[in-house]
Amino acid sequence: MDPQAFIRLSIGSLGLRIPGSALNSARSGIQAFSSPCLCEIRLRGFPVRTTPVPFISSPDAIPDAHSIASSFYLEESDLKALLAPGCFYSPHAYLEIVVFTGRKGFHCGVGVKRHQIGTFKLEVGPEWGEGKPVILFNGWIGIGKNKQESGKPEAELHLRVKLDPDPRYVFQFEDVTMLSPQIVQLQGSIRQPIFSCKFSRERVPQVDPLSAYWSGSVDSVDIETERRERKGWKVKIHDLSGSAIAAAFITTPFVPSTGCDWVARSNPGAWLIVHPDACRPESWQPWGKLEAWRERGIRDSICCRFHLLSEGQESGNVLMSEILISAEKGGEFFIDTDRQLRTAAATPIPSPQSSGDFSGLGPVTGGFVMSCRVQGEGKSSKPTVQLAMRHVTCVEDAAIFMALAAAVDLSIEACRPFRRKLRRRSHHSL
């Protein structure tokens, strides 16, 4: 399998300090730093990121060199767009970091304005497209608009900007998951079949090792049962030889909560993601658990929460991701320690290799693991999955994430509101 080239642009080690007597200067407008400092990180073509900036009071202190405030992931088309000449007043693209004190909002009915402390700008250059690790900036830099009598800026920002190659495998389901499609790897215009996906609702035979985990089954697709609960769904991922190398199946049925017709947070449906047990070829080993429910609002969302399970256990798990996906438009489920869960940064992602080595693919030092883009309710969803190359050493490693992606996609359908039977009102009722 050949990966596609991606670049990770990380901004971290943030800190703000005010040298010398400037901290007490009324001219700066940031005398006491009574409100938190924030920065907006801007890159053309990407949403603006907002993150706090710690205030450094000691002149000798240096922010944590390993902390990551925000990351951008750039594919080849993004780099071409950034390196292309711009128009109007911005012929070149820049990474721009604007630091503010205070927050937008209202206090006692009066609008509160943020005060801009200063701006850091870094031009996008040819080195961004070379695919090599490079530190673009590391250290302190003056960003204040005013100068002290010594000529030094009144505010200094510490940051570390780094580029790292982050190659990924990109896969796509060729049809709707319930239609048991092939899964192909995308490499430019080439679509290479890698896996097949088998969806079923039928009763699991007693010889099927998944039956030990099975929560329930139906002899056929019972429409009346589907009105009350959704259970017995199973997806198996097969390699090109036809061997099942990963699976996902419902362990907790998707049922409407009391007094409503949707799956609520108080009682979510759940999937178990499994891979073959290397010690017992006919058995399966739990790897992860995906829970899903419907969040009601002006526009409903489906919440997907994924836990990584300890080896061979369904308890002792680690939360890796909790994502809201638009029920109408769909969206992206992802596992990314930079974007969401800092506490998971040192958690190993166990490898479901057929060799029996379940010690893990190495610690996740921060960054992208996988993403799955799905469509909303009632739409023809053909999930697209991106997977960081560093988490894949064999096809079995990729297959377990395909099973997770299939479970995410099917959860959009499983969380649709249930149909209620209309009760006939009695003529004698008041």
C-alpha positions as CSV (number, residue, x, y, z in Angstrom):
1,M,0.0,0.0,0.0
2,D,1.4,3.4,-1.0
3,P,0.5,6.4,1.2
4,Q,-0.5,9.9,0.0
5,A,1.7,12.8,1.1
6,F,0.4,15.0,3.9
7,I,2.2,17.7,5.9
8,R,1.5,18.5,9.5
9,L,2.0,22.2,10.5
10,S,2.1,22.4,14.3
11,I,2.1,25.6,16.4
12,G,3.1,25.2,20.0
13,S,5.2,26.2,23.0
14,L,3.2,29.4,23.2
15,G,3.9,32.1,25.9
16,L,3.6,35.8,26.3
17,R,5.8,38.1,28.3
18,I,6.2,41.9,28.9
19,P,9.9,42.8,29.3
20,G,11.0,45.2,32.0
21,S,8.9,48.1,33.1
22,A,6.5,47.7,30.2
23,L,4.2,45.6,32.3
24,N,3.2,48.7,34.2
25,S,3.0,51.0,31.2
26,A,-0.4,52.5,30.7
27,R,0.4,53.0,27.0
28,S,0.2,49.3,26.3
29,G,-3.3,48.9,27.5
30,I,-2.5,45.5,29.0
31,Q,-1.2,46.6,32.4
32,A,-2.5,44.0,34.7
33,F,-3.5,41.1,32.4
34,S,-6.6,40.7,34.5
35,S,-8.3,38.8,31.7
36,P,-6.8,35.8,29.8
37,C,-4.8,36.2,26.6
38,L,-5.9,34.5,23.5
39,C,-4.6,34.2,20.0
40,E,-6.2,33.6,16.6
41,I,-4.2,31.4,14.3
42,R,-4.9,32.1,10.7
43,L,-3.9,30.3,7.5
44,R,-5.5,31.0,4.1
45,G,-8.1,28.4,3.2
46,F,-8.5,27.0,6.7
47,P,-10.9,28.0,9.6
48,V,-9.5,30.4,12.2
49,R,-8.3,28.6,15.3
50,T,-8.5,30.2,18.7
51,T,-6.3,29.1,21.7
52,P,-5.2,30.6,25.0
53,V,-1.7,32.0,25.4
54,P,-0.1,31.6,28.9
55,F,1.4,34.7,30.5
56,I,5.1,34.2,31.4
57,S,6.0,36.2,34.5
58,S,9.6,35.1,34.9
59,P,12.1,36.5,32.4
60,D,14.1,33.3,32.4
61,A,11.1,30.9,32.0
62,I,10.6,29.0,28.7
63,P,7.2,27.5,27.7
64,D,7.0,23.7,27.3
65,A,8.7,22.8,24.1
66,H,6.5,19.8,23.5
67,S,3.1,21.5,24.0
68,I,1.0,21.8,20.8
69,A,-1.6,24.6,20.6
70,S,-2.9,23.8,17.2
71,S,-2.1,21.8,14.0
72,F,-3.0,22.1,10.4
73,Y,-2.9,19.1,8.0
74,L,-2.0,20.0,4.4
75,E,-2.4,17.7,1.4
76,E,-0.9,18.4,-2.0
77,S,-3.8,20.5,-3.2
78,D,-3.6,22.7,-0.1
79,L,0.1,23.4,-0.6
80,K,-0.5,24.3,-4.2
81,A,-3.2,26.8,-3.2
82,L,-1.0,28.4,-0.5
83,L,2.0,28.7,-2.8
84,A,0.0,30.1,-5.7
85,P,0.1,33.9,-6.1
86,G,-2.7,35.6,-4.2
87,C,-4.8,38.6,-5.3
88,F,-5.7,42.1,-4.1
89,Y,-3.5,43.1,-1.1
90,S,-2.1,39.6,-0.2
91,P,0.1,38.3,-3.0
92,H,1.7,35.8,-0.6
93,A,0.1,33.5,1.9
94,Y,1.1,33.8,5.6
95,L,0.7,31.9,8.8
96,E,-0.6,34.7,11.0
97,I,-1.0,34.6,14.8
98,V,-2.8,37.6,16.3
99,V,-2.7,37.9,20.1
100,F,-5.4,39.6,22.2
101,T,-6.2,40.3,25.8
102,G,-9.8,40.1,26.9
103,R,-12.7,38.3,25.3
104,K,-15.5,39.3,23.0
105,G,-18.8,39.6,24.9
106,F,-21.0,41.7,27.0
107,H,-20.8,42.8,30.7
108,C,-23.9,44.4,32.3
109,G,-25.3,45.0,28.8
110,V,-22.2,46.9,27.6
111,G,-20.1,45.4,24.8
112,V,-16.6,44.4,25.8
113,K,-13.9,44.8,23.2
114,R,-10.7,42.8,23.0
115,H,-7.4,44.6,22.9
116,Q,-5.0,43.5,20.2
117,I,-1.5,43.1,21.6
118,G,0.4,42.3,18.4
119,T,0.8,40.0,15.4
120,F,3.3,37.4,14.3
121,K,3.5,36.6,10.5
122,L,5.4,33.9,8.7
123,E,5.4,33.7,4.9
124,V,4.5,30.4,3.3
125,G,7.6,29.4,1.3
126,P,8.9,26.6,-1.0
127,E,10.3,24.7,1.9
128,W,6.7,23.9,2.9
129,G,6.3,21.6,-0.1
130,E,9.6,19.7,0.3
131,G,8.2,17.0,2.5
132,K,11.0,17.2,5.1
133,P,10.9,17.9,8.8
134,V,11.8,21.6,9.4
135,I,11.5,24.0,12.3
136,L,10.2,27.3,10.7
137,F,10.6,29.3,13.9
138,N,11.5,28.7,17.6
139,G,12.0,31.3,20.2
140,W,10.9,34.8,21.4
141,I,9.8,37.6,19.0
142,G,8.5,41.1,19.6
143,I,4.9,41.6,18.6
144,G,4.0,44.8,20.5
145,K,3.1,47.9,18.5
146,N,4.8,50.3,21.0
147,K,8.5,50.4,21.9
148,Q,10.1,51.0,25.3
149,E,12.7,53.6,25.7
150,S,15.4,50.9,25.2
151,G,13.9,50.2,21.8
152,K,12.6,46.8,22.8
153,P,9.0,45.8,22.0
154,E,6.5,46.0,24.9
155,A,5.2,42.4,24.2
156,E,7.1,39.3,23.2
157,L,5.6,36.0,22.0
158,H,7.3,32.7,22.3
159,L,6.3,30.0,19.8
160,R,7.5,27.0,17.9
161,V,6.4,26.4,14.3
162,K,7.3,23.1,12.8
163,L,6.6,21.2,9.6
164,D,6.5,17.4,9.7
165,P,5.7,14.9,6.9
166,D,2.5,13.0,7.9
167,P,1.8,10.5,5.1
168,R,-1.7,8.8,5.2
169,Y,-3.5,5.9,3.6
170,V,-6.8,7.0,2.1
171,F,-9.6,4.5,1.6
172,Q,-13.2,4.7,0.3
173,F,-16.2,2.4,0.6
174,E,-17.5,2.0,-3.0
175,D,-21.1,1.9,-2.0
176,V,-23.4,2.3,1.0
177,T,-22.2,0.2,3.9
178,M,-25.4,-1.8,4.2
179,L,-24.9,-3.0,0.6
180,S,-21.6,-4.8,1.5
181,P,-19.3,-2.8,-0.8
182,Q,-15.7,-3.2,-1.7
183,I,-13.2,-0.9,0.0
184,V,-10.6,0.6,-2.2
185,Q,-7.4,2.5,-1.5
186,L,-7.1,5.9,-3.3
187,Q,-3.8,6.9,-4.8
188,G,-4.2,9.7,-7.3
189,S,-6.5,8.4,-10.0
190,I,-5.8,4.8,-9.0
191,R,-8.5,2.9,-7.0
192,Q,-7.0,-0.4,-5.7
193,P,-9.3,-2.9,-4.1
194,I,-8.0,-3.8,-0.6
195,F,-10.9,-5.1,1.5
196,S,-14.5,-6.2,1.2
197,C,-17.2,-5.3,3.7
198,K,-20.0,-7.7,4.6
199,F,-23.1,-6.3,6.4
200,S,-25.7,-8.6,7.9
201,R,-28.7,-8.7,10.3
202,E,-29.3,-12.4,10.2
203,R,-29.1,-14.8,13.1
204,V,-25.5,-15.6,14.0
205,P,-24.8,-19.4,13.7
206,Q,-23.6,-21.1,16.8
207,V,-20.3,-21.9,15.1
208,D,-19.6,-18.2,14.6
209,P,-17.2,-17.0,17.3
210,L,-18.9,-13.6,17.4
211,S,-21.9,-15.3,18.9
212,A,-20.2,-15.1,22.3
213,Y,-20.6,-11.3,22.2
214,W,-24.0,-11.2,20.3
215,S,-26.6,-9.1,22.0
216,G,-29.6,-10.4,20.0
217,S,-30.6,-11.5,16.6
218,V,-33.5,-11.8,14.3
219,D,-34.5,-14.5,11.8
220,S,-35.4,-11.8,9.2
221,V,-35.7,-8.1,9.0
222,D,-38.7,-7.6,11.2
223,I,-40.2,-4.2,10.4
224,E,-42.2,-4.2,13.7
225,T,-39.0,-4.8,15.7
226,E,-37.1,-2.1,13.8
227,R,-39.8,0.3,15.0
228,R,-38.9,-0.5,18.6
229,E,-35.2,-1.2,18.5
230,R,-32.3,-1.7,16.2
231,K,-30.0,-4.6,17.0
232,G,-28.3,-7.6,15.5
233,W,-26.3,-5.4,13.0
234,K,-22.9,-6.8,12.1
235,V,-20.1,-5.8,9.7
236,K,-17.1,-8.0,8.9
237,I,-14.1,-6.7,7.0
238,H,-12.5,-9.3,4.7
239,D,-9.1,-9.2,3.0
240,L,-8.6,-10.1,-0.7
241,S,-8.4,-13.8,0.2
242,G,-11.8,-13.8,1.8
243,S,-10.6,-14.1,5.4
244,A,-12.4,-12.0,8.0
245,I,-9.8,-9.8,9.7
246,A,-11.9,-7.3,11.6
247,A,-15.5,-6.9,12.6
248,A,-18.0,-4.5,14.4
249,F,-21.3,-5.5,15.8
250,I,-24.0,-4.0,18.1
251,T,-23.7,-5.1,21.7
252,T,-26.2,-2.6,23.2
253,P,-29.3,-2.1,21.0
254,F,-30.3,1.3,19.8
255,V,-33.7,1.9,21.5
256,P,-35.8,5.1,22.1
257,S,-35.5,6.5,25.6
258,T,-38.6,6.7,27.8
259,G,-41.0,9.4,26.7
260,C,-39.3,10.1,23.3
261,D,-38.7,8.5,20.0
262,W,-34.9,8.8,19.7
263,V,-31.8,7.3,21.2
264,A,-30.7,9.6,24.1
265,R,-27.4,10.1,25.8
266,S,-28.7,8.5,28.9
267,N,-29.0,5.1,27.1
268,P,-26.7,5.1,24.0
269,G,-26.4,2.2,21.6
270,A,-23.0,0.6,21.4
271,W,-20.7,-1.3,19.0
272,L,-17.8,-3.6,19.9
273,I,-14.9,-3.5,17.4
274,V,-12.9,-6.7,17.3
275,H,-10.0,-8.4,15.6
276,P,-9.0,-12.1,15.4
277,D,-7.3,-13.6,18.4
278,A,-3.8,-14.7,17.4
279,C,-3.7,-17.4,20.1
280,R,-7.1,-18.8,19.2
281,P,-7.7,-18.4,15.4
282,E,-11.4,-19.0,15.7
283,S,-11.9,-16.4,18.4
284,W,-12.1,-12.6,18.4
285,Q,-10.4,-10.1,20.7
286,P,-12.1,-6.8,21.7
287,W,-10.2,-3.7,20.5
288,G,-12.6,-0.7,20.9
289,K,-16.1,0.3,21.8
290,L,-18.2,2.9,20.0
291,E,-21.2,4.5,21.6
292,A,-23.7,6.7,19.7
293,W,-26.8,8.7,20.5
294,R,-28.9,11.6,19.2
295,E,-28.5,15.1,20.5
296,R,-31.6,17.2,19.9
297,G,-31.5,20.9,19.0
298,I,-32.3,23.4,16.3
299,R,-30.3,21.0,14.1
300,D,-29.9,17.5,15.5
301,S,-26.5,15.9,15.8
302,I,-25.3,12.3,16.3
303,C,-22.7,12.0,19.0
304,C,-20.1,9.2,18.5
305,R,-17.9,8.4,21.5
306,F,-15.0,5.9,21.1
307,H,-13.1,4.1,23.8
308,L,-9.9,2.1,23.3
309,L,-10.2,-1.1,25.3
310,S,-7.4,-2.7,27.3
311,E,-6.0,-5.9,25.9
312,G,-8.6,-8.6,26.1
313,Q,-11.0,-6.6,28.3
314,E,-14.2,-4.7,27.8
315,S,-13.5,-2.6,30.9
316,G,-10.4,-0.5,31.7
317,N,-10.9,1.6,28.6
318,V,-9.4,5.0,27.5
319,L,-11.6,7.7,25.9
320,M,-10.0,8.6,22.5
321,S,-12.7,10.6,20.8
322,E,-16.2,12.2,21.3
323,I,-17.5,13.9,18.1
324,L,-20.8,15.5,17.1
325,I,-21.8,14.9,13.5
326,S,-24.7,16.8,11.9
327,A,-27.6,14.4,11.4
328,E,-28.7,16.3,8.3
329,K,-25.4,17.0,6.5
330,G,-23.1,14.4,8.0
331,G,-19.5,15.3,8.9
332,E,-16.2,13.9,10.1
333,F,-15.4,11.5,12.9
334,F,-11.7,11.6,13.9
335,I,-9.1,10.5,16.4
336,D,-6.6,13.3,16.8
337,T,-4.8,14.1,20.1
338,D,-3.9,17.6,18.9
339,R,-7.5,18.5,18.1
340,Q,-9.3,17.0,21.0
341,L,-7.9,14.8,23.9
342,R,-4.6,15.9,25.4
343,T,-4.9,13.2,28.1
344,A,-4.7,10.5,25.4
345,A,-1.4,11.8,24.0
346,A,0.7,9.1,25.7
347,T,-1.8,6.2,25.1
348,P,-0.5,3.4,22.8
349,I,-2.8,2.3,20.0
350,P,-2.7,-1.5,20.1
351,S,-1.9,-3.2,16.9
352,P,-4.2,-6.0,15.7
353,Q,-1.4,-7.6,13.7
354,S,-1.9,-11.2,12.7
355,S,1.6,-11.9,14.0
356,G,0.2,-11.8,17.5
357,D,2.1,-8.7,18.6
358,F,-0.4,-6.7,20.5
359,S,2.1,-4.5,22.3
360,G,1.1,-1.5,20.3
361,L,2.2,0.6,17.4
362,G,4.2,2.9,19.7
363,P,3.0,5.8,21.8
364,V,0.9,8.5,20.2
365,T,3.1,11.5,20.8
366,G,0.3,13.7,19.5
367,G,-1.4,14.2,16.2
368,F,-3.6,12.6,13.7
369,V,-4.6,8.9,14.0
370,M,-7.6,8.5,11.7
371,S,-10.7,10.2,10.2
372,C,-13.9,9.1,8.6
373,R,-16.2,11.3,6.6
374,V,-19.8,10.2,6.3
375,Q,-23.1,11.6,4.9
376,G,-26.2,12.6,6.8
377,E,-29.5,10.7,7.2
378,G,-31.2,9.4,4.1
379,K,-28.2,10.1,1.9
380,S,-26.0,7.7,0.0
381,S,-23.0,7.5,2.3
382,K,-19.8,6.1,0.9
383,P,-17.4,6.7,3.8
384,T,-13.9,8.1,3.1
385,V,-11.3,7.0,5.6
386,Q,-7.8,8.6,6.2
387,L,-5.3,6.7,8.3
388,A,-1.9,7.8,9.5
389,M,0.8,5.6,8.0
390,R,2.7,5.4,11.3
391,H,-0.3,3.4,12.8
392,V,-0.2,0.8,10.0
393,T,2.3,-2.0,9.7
394,C,0.1,-4.6,7.9
395,V,-3.4,-4.8,6.3
396,E,-4.9,-6.1,9.6
397,D,-4.0,-2.8,11.2
398,A,-5.9,-0.9,8.5
399,A,-8.8,-3.3,8.6
400,I,-9.7,-2.6,12.3
401,F,-10.1,1.1,11.4
402,M,-12.3,0.2,8.5
403,A,-14.6,-1.7,10.9
404,L,-14.7,1.4,13.2
405,A,-15.5,3.6,10.2
406,A,-18.4,1.3,9.2
407,A,-19.8,1.4,12.7
408,V,-19.7,5.2,12.7
409,D,-21.5,5.3,9.3
410,L,-24.2,2.8,10.4
411,S,-24.7,4.8,13.7
412,I,-26.1,7.7,11.7
413,E,-28.8,5.3,10.5
414,A,-29.2,3.5,13.8
415,C,-29.9,6.9,15.6
416,R,-32.7,8.0,13.3
417,P,-36.0,8.8,15.2
418,F,-38.2,5.8,15.6
419,R,-41.7,5.7,14.2
420,R,-44.5,5.8,16.7
421,K,-47.8,4.0,16.2
422,L,-50.7,6.5,16.3
423,R,-53.1,5.7,19.1
424,R,-56.8,6.0,18.3
425,R,-58.6,8.3,20.6
426,S,-61.5,6.8,22.4
427,H,-64.9,8.4,21.8
428,H,-65.6,8.1,25.6
429,S,-62.4,9.7,26.7
430,L,-62.5,13.3,27.9
